[in-house]
Amino acid sequence: MLRLVHVLYGVQPQWSREMPHIPPQWQDVTFGEAVTDSREVEPGMLFIALAGERTNGHSFLPDVIAHGAQGALVTRAEVEARSESLAQTERPWALIDPATGEGLADTAPGTCLLIAVDDPLMAVQRLAVYHRRQLTLTVVGITGSVGKTSTKEVVAAVLSRRFRTLKSKRSFNSEATLPTSLLRLTPDHEVAVLEMGMWAPGEIRFLANLARPLIGLVTNVGPTHLERLKTIEAITHAKGELAESLPEDGWVVLNADDPRVLGMTEYTTARVFTYGLAPTATLWADEVVSYGLGGIGMRAHYGGGSVAMRLPLIGRHSVYLALAAISVGLIMGMAWDDILAGLSDPEAQPRLRVLPGAAGSTLIDDSYNAAPISTLAALDLLADTDGRRVAILGDMLELGGAEEEGHRQVGRRAAEVAQLLVTIGRRARWIAEAAEHAGMPVSQIMAFDTSEDGGAAILPLLQAGDYVLVKASRGMELERVVAALQRQPEEEE
């Protein structure tokens, strides 16, 4: 919970902060969560009215006020421009000066406080920095080209077995959303596990300055974002900003099987902990076995000892999720029993869902996002299933100059794994072409431009015992295909 006085003080520029006057009737007022999406507003929350390329949060202030927000970060000019629509709201609101508290004295409790700042994005970032500096806890920052969110979930599941742990919501990993995660922290939290995304060089360094991580974890470096950063070297340096930002008494946790990630040891003065499948890593695994949808098995080696384990994490590639989480747990001094209990938490891998499909099929819903490395891993999982294997694969976005070869690489692997391949999107036609060139019969390949067409075509072809993988970049909206292929109520016994 954020006290009003701390919000008004924290949103001000650091070099000119003034402690505002808070009238008695407002002394004990607090805010709940801070949100940037007006659809998430609930009573007591603080809304951040961001102005984006497509929408302006100020346009939703009437709804925000009506839904009970305690306040909002706004600009005075935007509020004045919308004075006519705001005047129609039934619930009262007041424009507040954060430096002086002007506007509070004549305002009754229950009023929505529109806090006038220079820029809502910069203001919430300043507030997050101010709030973070009031707290003593360990922050774990996680970045990488793919797997950030899944790694965050597994690391948080492990740490929560011993520590009061906060994790960032969904993919709240940007300059706008990471501050809202920081504002959820309370003095009771001992650990925060935060995902850090990258849009341009300098962004991860900026996010690290906000969150002040003691532990930084880098999963991998791949061609995702190549469309913007142009070279894999630029992506490597951008991801390496997390390692650069760690203090000397901190830890950088690196995937030793990715040479670009391992090279980040040169970027940091922090202590280095590596993980991978080779004995040269600090923590390494062998005897890796995939049980398909039944999880994985492995033996982990650390400090001269080893531990055998079977985990519910799905897919052979999940060994890296497990090793990353074990690494952080060991750094934090956790016992193996607690680490293994966290790795077995059913909430540890929320992205990939196994769902009942139409006609007795099984859907492997991995439609949230995709890159070549993660799609190849998903196809490896499909290969471990028994039954007819169906791959529904869509465009992988933001690959820049590597997009054609990335899709063709996936197509060649799909030809080895699937008995039926369905592609969706213009770029995914490269997958279909490569699969055909690799020897997959044309009769087993179908290509469509839209998810609606693909879902409609595949539905009547599903059979009992089919395993159906669905994967593409988020922008392809293949969740519509998943919805179309799920078991219908009339199929229930």
Long-range contacts (C-beta under 8 A, 24 or more apart in sequence): 1-30, 1-31, 1-32, 1-186, 2-30, 2-31, 2-34, 2-46, 2-127, 2-131, 2-183, 3-29, 3-30, 4-29, 4-30, 4-31, 4-71, 4-113, 6-130, 6-131, 7-31, 7-46, 7-71, 7-98, 7-115, 7-127, 8-96, 8-98, 8-99, 8-101, 8-115, 9-98, 9-130, 10-126, 10-127, 10-129, 10-130, 10-131, 11-73, 11-98, 11-115, 11-117, 11-123, 11-124, 11-126, 11-127, 12-98, 12-99, 12-117, 12-126, 13-118, 13-126, 14-126, 14-129, 14-130, 16-99, 17-99, 18-99, 18-100, 20-97, 20-98, 20-99, 20-100, 20-101, 20-104, 21-100, 21-101, 21-104, 22-101, 22-104, 23-101, 23-104, 23-105, 25-108, 25-109, 26-104, 26-107, 26-109, 29-70, 29-109, 30-70, 31-70, 31-71, 32-70, 33-180, 33-183, 33-184, 34-124, 34-127, 34-179, 34-180, 34-183, 34-184, 35-180, 36-176, 36-177, 36-180, 38-63, 38-64, 38-67, 41-67, 41-68, 41-69, 42-67, 42-68, 43-67, 43-68, 43-69, 43-70, 44-68, 44-69, 44-70, 45-69, 45-70, 46-70, 46-71, 46-72, 46-73, 46-183, 47-71, 47-72, 47-73, 48-72, 48-73, 48-120, 48-121, 48-123, 48-124, 48-176, 48-180, 49-73, 49-74, 49-75, 49-78, 49-120, 50-120, 50-121, 50-176, 51-78, 51-120, 57-120, 58-82, 61-85, 61-86, 61-93, 61-114, 62-86, 62-88, 62-89, 64-112, 65-89, 65-91, 65-93, 65-112, 66-90, 66-91, 69-112, 70-112, 70-113, 71-96, 71-112, 71-113, 71-114, 71-115, 72-112, 72-113, 72-114, 72-115, 73-115, 73-117, 73-120, 73-123, 73-124, 74-114, 74-115, 74-116, 74-117, 74-120, 75-116, 75-117, 75-118, 75-119, 75-120, 76-116, 79-114, 79-116, 121-175, 121-176, 124-176, 124-179, 124-180, 124-183, 125-175, 125-179, 125-210, 127-179, 127-183, 128-178, 128-179, 128-180, 128-182, 128-183, 128-210, 129-209, 129-210, 131-182, 131-183, 131-185, 132-182, 132-185, 132-210, 132-211, 132-212, 133-212, 135-185, 135-186, 135-187, 135-189, 137-185, 137-189, 137-190, 137-191, 137-192, 138-163, 138-190, 138-191, 138-192, 138-214, 138-215, 138-332, 139-191, 139-192, 139-194, 139-211, 139-212, 139-213, 139-214, 139-215, 140-191, 140-192, 140-193, 140-194, 140-213, 140-214, 140-215, 140-216, 140-217, 140-328, 141-194, 141-196, 141-207, 141-208, 141-211, 141-213, 141-215, 141-216, 141-217, 141-242, 142-193, 142-194, 142-195, 142-196, 142-216, 142-217, 142-218, 142-219, 143-195, 143-196, 143-197, 143-198, 143-204, 143-216, 143-217, 143-218, 143-219, 143-239, 143-242, 144-217, 144-218, 144-219, 144-220, 144-221, 144-239, 144-255, 144-261, 145-219, 145-220, 145-221, 145-222, 145-223, 145-224, 145-225, 145-235, 145-239, 145-371, 145-373, 146-219, 146-220, 146-222, 146-224, 146-369, 146-371, 146-373, 146-374, 147-219, 147-220, 147-320, 147-321, 147-374, 148-173, 148-195, 148-196, 148-197, 148-219, 149-173, 149-195, 149-351, 150-321, 150-349, 150-351, 151-217, 151-219, 151-321, 151-324, 151-325, 152-193, 152-194, 152-195, 153-347, 153-348, 153-349, 153-350, 153-351, 154-313, 154-321, 154-322, 154-324, 154-325, 154-342, 154-343, 154-348, 154-349, 155-193, 155-217, 155-324, 155-325, 155-328, 156-193, 157-325, 157-342, 157-343, 157-345, 157-347, 157-348, 158-325, 158-326, 158-328, 158-329, 158-334, 158-338, 158-339, 158-342, 158-343, 158-348, 159-191, 159-193, 159-328, 159-329, 159-332, 159-334, 159-342, 160-342, 161-334, 161-338, 161-339, 161-341, 161-342, 162-332, 162-334, 162-338, 163-190, 163-191, 163-332, 164-188, 164-189, 164-190, 164-191, 165-189, 165-190, 165-191, 165-192, 165-193, 166-191, 166-192, 166-193, 167-192, 167-193, 167-194, 168-192, 168-193, 168-194, 168-195, 171-195, 171-197, 173-197, 173-207, 174-199, 174-203, 175-203, 175-206, 175-207, 178-207, 178-210, 178-211, 179-210, 182-210, 182-211, 191-332, 196-242, 198-225, 198-235, 198-238, 198-239, 199-225, 199-228, 200-228, 200-229, 200-238, 201-229, 201-234, 201-237, 201-238, 201-241, 202-238, 202-241, 203-238, 203-241, 204-238, 204-239, 204-241, 204-242, 204-245, 205-241, 205-244, 205-245, 208-241, 208-242, 208-245, 208-246, 209-245, 213-242, 213-245, 213-246, 213-250, 214-246, 214-247, 214-249, 214-250, 214-251, 215-246, 215-250, 215-251, 215-252, 215-253, 215-328, 215-331, 215-332, 216-242, 216-243, 216-245, 216-246, 216-250, 216-251, 216-252, 216-253, 216-270, 217-252, 217-253, 217-254, 217-324, 217-327, 217-328, 218-242, 218-243, 218-252, 218-253, 218-254, 218-255, 218-261, 218-264, 219-255, 219-261, 219-320, 219-324, 220-255, 220-258, 220-261, 220-373, 221-258, 221-260, 221-261, 222-371, 222-372, 222-373, 223-371, 223-372, 223-399, 223-400, 223-402, 223-406, 224-371, 224-398, 224-399, 225-398, 225-400, 226-398, 226-399, 226-400, 226-401, 226-402, 227-397, 227-398, 227-399, 227-400, 227-403, 228-398, 228-400, 229-400, 230-400, 230-401, 232-260, 236-260, 236-263, 236-264, 239-264, 240-264, 240-267, 243-267, 243-268, 243-270, 244-268, 246-270, 251-331, 253-324, 253-327, 253-328, 253-331, 255-320, 255-324, 256-280, 256-281, 256-282, 256-284, 257-281, 257-320, 273-327, 273-330, 273-331, 275-320, 275-323, 275-324, 275-326, 275-327, 276-323, 277-319, 282-327, 283-323, 283-326, 283-327, 283-330, 284-323, 285-319, 285-322, 285-323, 288-316, 288-319, 290-315, 290-316, 290-380, 290-381, 290-384, 291-384, 292-381, 292-384, 292-385, 292-386, 293-354, 293-362, 293-364, 293-381, 293-385, 296-322, 298-322, 300-326, 302-326, 302-330, 307-336, 307-340, 309-340, 309-343, 311-340, 311-343, 311-344, 312-344, 312-346, 312-348, 312-349, 313-343, 313-348, 313-349, 314-349, 314-352, 314-354, 314-381, 315-352, 315-377, 315-378, 315-380, 315-381, 315-384, 316-377, 316-380, 316-381, 316-384, 317-374, 317-377, 317-380, 317-381, 318-349, 321-348, 321-349, 352-378, 355-482, 355-486, 355-487, 356-486, 356-487, 357-462, 357-466, 357-468, 357-485, 357-486, 357-487, 358-459, 358-462, 358-485, 358-486, 358-487, 358-488, 358-491, 359-462, 359-463, 359-464, 359-466, 359-491, 360-462, 360-463, 360-464, 360-465, 360-466, 360-491, 361-390, 361-462, 361-463, 361-464, 361-465, 361-466, 361-467, 361-468, 361-485, 362-387, 362-466, 362-467, 362-468, 363-468, 363-470, 363-482, 363-485, 363-486, 364-467, 364-468, 364-469, 364-470, 365-470, 365-479, 365-482, 366-469, 366-470, 366-471, 367-470, 367-471, 367-472, 367-478, 367-479, 367-481, 367-482, 368-474, 369-473, 369-474, 370-394, 370-396, 370-471, 370-472, 370-473, 371-396, 371-399, 371-406, 371-473, 372-396, 372-399, 372-402, 372-406, 372-407, 372-409, 372-410, 374-471, 375-410, 375-471, 376-409, 376-410, 376-413, 378-469, 378-471, 379-410, 379-413, 379-414, 379-417, 379-418, 379-469, 380-417, 381-469, 382-417, 382-418, 382-467, 382-469, 383-416, 383-417, 385-467, 386-467, 387-465, 387-466, 387-467, 388-419, 388-420, 388-463, 388-465, 388-466, 388-467, 389-417, 389-418, 389-419, 389-420, 389-466, 389-467, 389-469, 390-418, 390-419, 390-420, 390-421, 390-422, 390-458, 390-462, 390-466, 390-467, 390-468, 390-469, 391-417, 391-418, 391-420, 391-421, 391-422, 391-468, 391-469, 391-471, 392-422, 392-423, 392-424, 392-454, 392-458, 392-468, 392-469, 392-470, 392-471, 392-478, 392-481, 393-421, 393-422, 393-423, 393-424, 393-428, 393-431, 393-469, 393-471, 393-472, 394-423, 394-424, 394-425, 394-428, 394-451, 394-471, 394-472, 394-473, 394-476, 394-478, 395-424, 395-425, 395-426, 395-427, 395-428, 395-472, 395-473, 395-475, 395-476, 396-427, 396-428, 396-472, 396-473, 397-427, 397-473, 397-475, 397-476, 398-473, 403-427, 404-430, 407-431, 407-434, 408-433, 408-434, 409-434, 410-434, 411-435, 411-437, 411-438, 412-437, 412-438, 414-440, 415-439, 415-440, 418-444, 418-469, 419-444, 420-444, 420-446, 420-458, 420-461, 421-445, 421-446, 422-446, 422-447, 422-448, 422-454, 422-457, 422-458, 423-447, 423-448, 423-454, 424-448, 424-449, 424-450, 424-451, 424-453, 424-454, 424-472, 424-476, 424-478, 424-481, 425-449, 425-472, 425-476, 428-472, 451-476, 451-477, 451-478, 451-480, 451-481, 452-480, 452-484, 454-481, 455-480, 455-481, 455-483, 455-484, 455-485, 456-484, 458-485, 459-484, 459-485
